[in-house]
Amino acid sequence: MGTLTDYIYSGIYIFERKIYTLILNILFLYSFRSKNIRILSCFSKSSA
């Protein structure tokens, strides 16, 4: 049973790491997009 539980735990661990990196990527892209939008709006306001 030890090998089976180790296999299940390692699978859950890899799955959690994939979800964690996915969430980090989404948050990074979202903050990057919002920063770009903010910079573009500031630039358009200053040029207008």
PDB file as gemmi writes it, atoms N, CA and C in Angstrom:
CRYST1    1.000    1.000    1.000  90.00  90.00  90.00 P 1                      
ATOM      1  N   MET A   1       0.822  -1.208   0.000  1.00  0.00           N  
ATOM      2  CA  MET A   1       0.000   0.000   0.000  1.00  0.00           C  
ATOM      3  C   MET A   1       0.857   1.260   0.000  1.00  0.00           C  
ATOM      4  N   GLY A   2       2.075   1.147   0.507  1.00  0.00           N  
ATOM      5  CA  GLY A   2       2.937   2.333   0.603  1.00  0.00           C  
ATOM      6  C   GLY A   2       3.225   2.943  -0.762  1.00  0.00           C  
ATOM      7  N   THR A   3       3.518   2.083  -1.738  1.00  0.00           N  
ATOM      8  CA  THR A   3       3.834   2.610  -3.069  1.00  0.00           C  
ATOM      9  C   THR A   3       2.600   3.247  -3.701  1.00  0.00           C  
ATOM     10  N   LEU A   4       1.430   2.679  -3.461  1.00  0.00           N  
ATOM     11  CA  LEU A   4       0.200   3.223  -4.041  1.00  0.00           C  
ATOM     12  C   LEU A   4      -0.090   4.607  -3.474  1.00  0.00           C  
ATOM     13  N   THR A   5       0.026   4.750  -2.157  1.00  0.00           N  
ATOM     14  CA  THR A   5      -0.235   6.060  -1.547  1.00  0.00           C  
ATOM     15  C   THR A   5       0.820   7.067  -1.982  1.00  0.00           C  
ATOM     16  N   ASP A   6       2.068   6.627  -2.093  1.00  0.00           N  
ATOM     17  CA  ASP A   6       3.123   7.528  -2.569  1.00  0.00           C  
ATOM     18  C   ASP A   6       2.814   8.003  -3.983  1.00  0.00           C  
ATOM     19  N   TYR A   7       2.333   7.087  -4.822  1.00  0.00           N  
ATOM     20  CA  TYR A   7       1.992   7.434  -6.208  1.00  0.00           C  
ATOM     21  C   TYR A   7       0.845   8.439  -6.238  1.00  0.00           C  
ATOM     22  N   ILE A   8      -0.175   8.198  -5.413  1.00  0.00           N  
ATOM     23  CA  ILE A   8      -1.337   9.103  -5.366  1.00  0.00           C  
ATOM     24  C   ILE A   8      -0.894  10.474  -4.865  1.00  0.00           C  
ATOM     25  N   TYR A   9      -0.095  10.506  -3.806  1.00  0.00           N  
ATOM     26  CA  TYR A   9       0.341  11.786  -3.253  1.00  0.00           C  
ATOM     27  C   TYR A   9       1.217  12.550  -4.241  1.00  0.00           C  
ATOM     28  N   SER A  10       2.095  11.843  -4.944  1.00  0.00           N  
ATOM     29  CA  SER A  10       2.949  12.521  -5.928  1.00  0.00           C  
ATOM     30  C   SER A  10       2.101  13.054  -7.077  1.00  0.00           C  
ATOM     31  N   GLY A  11       1.073  12.310  -7.479  1.00  0.00           N  
ATOM     32  CA  GLY A  11       0.179  12.774  -8.537  1.00  0.00           C  
ATOM     33  C   GLY A  11      -0.578  14.016  -8.107  1.00  0.00           C  
ATOM     34  N   ILE A  12      -1.070  14.018  -6.858  1.00  0.00           N  
ATOM     35  CA  ILE A  12      -1.776  15.194  -6.337  1.00  0.00           C  
ATOM     36  C   ILE A  12      -0.811  16.374  -6.258  1.00  0.00           C  
ATOM     37  N   TYR A  13       0.427  16.112  -5.840  1.00  0.00           N  
ATOM     38  CA  TYR A  13       1.427  17.174  -5.712  1.00  0.00           C  
ATOM     39  C   TYR A  13       1.724  17.810  -7.065  1.00  0.00           C  
ATOM     40  N   ILE A  14       1.922  16.984  -8.087  1.00  0.00           N  
ATOM     41  CA  ILE A  14       2.194  17.499  -9.437  1.00  0.00           C  
ATOM     42  C   ILE A  14       0.984  18.272  -9.946  1.00  0.00           C  
ATOM     43  N   PHE A  15      -0.226  17.749  -9.681  1.00  0.00           N  
ATOM     44  CA  PHE A  15      -1.453  18.407 -10.125  1.00  0.00           C  
ATOM     45  C   PHE A  15      -1.590  19.771  -9.459  1.00  0.00           C  
ATOM     46  N   GLU A  16      -1.316  19.836  -8.143  1.00  0.00           N  
ATOM     47  CA  GLU A  16      -1.404  21.105  -7.426  1.00  0.00           C  
ATOM     48  C   GLU A  16      -0.369  22.097  -7.942  1.00  0.00           C  
ATOM     49  N   ARG A  17       0.826  21.621  -8.246  1.00  0.00           N  
ATOM     50  CA  ARG A  17       1.866  22.518  -8.778  1.00  0.00           C  
ATOM     51  C   ARG A  17       1.458  23.066 -10.133  1.00  0.00           C  
ATOM     52  N   LYS A  18       0.838  22.236 -10.975  1.00  0.00           N  
ATOM     53  CA  LYS A  18       0.385  22.711 -12.287  1.00  0.00           C  
ATOM     54  C   LYS A  18      -0.676  23.789 -12.115  1.00  0.00           C  
ATOM     55  N   ILE A  19      -1.629  23.564 -11.210  1.00  0.00           N  
ATOM     56  CA  ILE A  19      -2.687  24.555 -10.968  1.00  0.00           C  
ATOM     57  C   ILE A  19      -2.072  25.833 -10.412  1.00  0.00           C  
ATOM     58  N   TYR A  20      -1.089  25.689  -9.501  1.00  0.00           N  
ATOM     59  CA  TYR A  20      -0.446  26.849  -8.887  1.00  0.00           C  
ATOM     60  C   TYR A  20       0.265  27.696  -9.936  1.00  0.00           C  
ATOM     61  N   THR A  21       1.015  27.054 -10.821  1.00  0.00           N  
ATOM     62  CA  THR A  21       1.727  27.810 -11.861  1.00  0.00           C  
ATOM     63  C   THR A  21       0.736  28.430 -12.836  1.00  0.00           C  
ATOM     64  N   LEU A  22      -0.374  27.726 -13.112  1.00  0.00           N  
ATOM     65  CA  LEU A  22      -1.397  28.269 -14.011  1.00  0.00           C  
ATOM     66  C   LEU A  22      -2.014  29.530 -13.419  1.00  0.00           C  
ATOM     67  N   ILE A  23      -2.335  29.486 -12.117  1.00  0.00           N  
ATOM     68  CA  ILE A  23      -2.919  30.659 -11.451  1.00  0.00           C  
ATOM     69  C   ILE A  23      -1.916  31.808 -11.453  1.00  0.00           C  
ATOM     70  N   LEU A  24      -0.645  31.522 -11.194  1.00  0.00           N  
ATOM     71  CA  LEU A  24       0.381  32.569 -11.199  1.00  0.00           C  
ATOM     72  C   LEU A  24       0.491  33.194 -12.582  1.00  0.00           C  
ATOM     73  N   ASN A  25       0.472  32.374 -13.629  1.00  0.00           N  
ATOM     74  CA  ASN A  25       0.555  32.901 -14.994  1.00  0.00           C  
ATOM     75  C   ASN A  25      -0.634  33.784 -15.311  1.00  0.00           C  
ATOM     76  N   ILE A  26      -1.841  33.356 -14.911  1.00  0.00           N  
ATOM     77  CA  ILE A  26      -3.044  34.148 -15.179  1.00  0.00           C  
ATOM     78  C   ILE A  26      -2.968  35.477 -14.434  1.00  0.00           C  
ATOM     79  N   LEU A  27      -2.562  35.434 -13.161  1.00  0.00           N  
ATOM     80  CA  LEU A  27      -2.460  36.669 -12.383  1.00  0.00           C  
ATOM     81  C   LEU A  27      -1.418  37.595 -12.989  1.00  0.00           C  
ATOM     82  N   PHE A  28      -0.285  37.052 -13.425  1.00  0.00           N  
ATOM     83  CA  PHE A  28       0.773  37.865 -14.018  1.00  0.00           C  
ATOM     84  C   PHE A  28       0.295  38.513 -15.309  1.00  0.00           C  
ATOM     85  N   LEU A  29      -0.350  37.723 -16.169  1.00  0.00           N  
ATOM     86  CA  LEU A  29      -0.855  38.273 -17.431  1.00  0.00           C  
ATOM     87  C   LEU A  29      -1.922  39.325 -17.173  1.00  0.00           C  
ATOM     88  N   TYR A  30      -2.785  39.090 -16.191  1.00  0.00           N  
ATOM     89  CA  TYR A  30      -3.857  40.044 -15.891  1.00  0.00           C  
ATOM     90  C   TYR A  30      -3.277  41.361 -15.392  1.00  0.00           C  
ATOM     91  N   SER A  31      -2.307  41.286 -14.468  1.00  0.00           N  
ATOM     92  CA  SER A  31      -1.694  42.512 -13.945  1.00  0.00           C  
ATOM     93  C   SER A  31      -0.913  43.220 -15.053  1.00  0.00           C  
ATOM     94  N   PHE A  32      -0.265  42.454 -15.933  1.00  0.00           N  
ATOM     95  CA  PHE A  32       0.487  43.045 -17.040  1.00  0.00           C  
ATOM     96  C   PHE A  32      -0.456  43.791 -17.974  1.00  0.00           C  
ATOM     97  N   ARG A  33      -1.612  43.178 -18.295  1.00  0.00           N  
ATOM     98  CA  ARG A  33      -2.589  43.818 -19.169  1.00  0.00           C  
ATOM     99  C   ARG A  33      -3.158  45.074 -18.525  1.00  0.00           C  
ATOM    100  N   SER A  34      -3.507  45.000 -17.247  1.00  0.00           N  
ATOM    101  CA  SER A  34      -4.091  46.169 -16.581  1.00  0.00           C  
ATOM    102  C   SER A  34      -3.062  47.293 -16.494  1.00  0.00           C  
ATOM    103  N   LYS A  35      -1.785  46.939 -16.293  1.00  0.00           N  
ATOM    104  CA  LYS A  35      -0.729  47.963 -16.262  1.00  0.00           C  
ATOM    105  C   LYS A  35      -0.612  48.623 -17.630  1.00  0.00           C  
ATOM    106  N   ASN A  36      -0.642  47.817 -18.692  1.00  0.00           N  
ATOM    107  CA  ASN A  36      -0.548  48.372 -20.044  1.00  0.00           C  
ATOM    108  C   ASN A  36      -1.718  49.290 -20.330  1.00  0.00           C  
ATOM    109  N   ILE A  37      -2.918  48.887 -19.924  1.00  0.00           N  
ATOM    110  CA  ILE A  37      -4.107  49.714 -20.153  1.00  0.00           C  
ATOM    111  C   ILE A  37      -3.967  51.025 -19.379  1.00  0.00           C  
ATOM    112  N   ARG A  38      -3.468  50.938 -18.151  1.00  0.00           N  
ATOM    113  CA  ARG A  38      -3.296  52.141 -17.332  1.00  0.00           C  
ATOM    114  C   ARG A  38      -2.270  53.068 -17.974  1.00  0.00           C  
ATOM    115  N   ILE A  39      -1.158  52.505 -18.442  1.00  0.00           N  
ATOM    116  CA  ILE A  39      -0.113  53.321 -19.083  1.00  0.00           C  
ATOM    117  C   ILE A  39      -0.654  53.952 -20.362  1.00  0.00           C  
ATOM    118  N   LEU A  40      -1.404  53.186 -21.154  1.00  0.00           N  
ATOM    119  CA  LEU A  40      -1.961  53.715 -22.398  1.00  0.00           C  
ATOM    120  C   LEU A  40      -2.961  54.826 -22.117  1.00  0.00           C  
ATOM    121  N   SER A  41      -3.798  54.663 -21.093  1.00  0.00           N  
ATOM    122  CA  SER A  41      -4.786  55.698 -20.775  1.00  0.00           C  
ATOM    123  C   SER A  41      -4.085  56.958 -20.278  1.00  0.00           C  
ATOM    124  N   CYS A  42      -3.034  56.802 -19.474  1.00  0.00           N  
ATOM    125  CA  CYS A  42      -2.271  57.966 -19.000  1.00  0.00           C  
ATOM    126  C   CYS A  42      -1.608  58.664 -20.184  1.00  0.00           C  
ATOM    127  N   PHE A  43      -1.069  57.878 -21.115  1.00  0.00           N  
ATOM    128  CA  PHE A  43      -0.389  58.450 -22.274  1.00  0.00           C  
ATOM    129  C   PHE A  43      -1.380  59.209 -23.154  1.00  0.00           C  
ATOM    130  N   SER A  44      -2.559  58.634 -23.365  1.00  0.00           N  
ATOM    131  CA  SER A  44      -3.561  59.305 -24.207  1.00  0.00           C  
ATOM    132  C   SER A  44      -4.063  60.576 -23.523  1.00  0.00           C  
ATOM    133  N   LYS A  45      -4.163  60.555 -22.193  1.00  0.00           N  
ATOM    134  CA  LYS A  45      -4.606  61.757 -21.476  1.00  0.00           C  
ATOM    135  C   LYS A  45      -3.562  62.861 -21.586  1.00  0.00           C  
ATOM    136  N   SER A  46      -2.292  62.484 -21.459  1.00  0.00           N  
ATOM    137  CA  SER A  46      -1.229  63.499 -21.503  1.00  0.00           C  
ATOM    138  C   SER A  46      -1.088  64.066 -22.916  1.00  0.00           C  
ATOM    139  N   SER A  47      -1.284  63.236 -23.934  1.00  0.00           N  
ATOM    140  CA  SER A  47      -1.142  63.715 -25.313  1.00  0.00           C  
ATOM    141  C   SER A  47      -2.366  64.519 -25.744  1.00  0.00           C  
ATOM    142  N   ALA A  48      -3.538  64.227 -25.168  1.00  0.00           N  
ATOM    143  CA  ALA A  48      -4.768  64.932 -25.559  1.00  0.00           C  
ATOM    144  C   ALA A  48      -4.782  66.370 -25.051  1.00  0.00           C  
TER     145      ALA A  48                                                      
END                                                                             
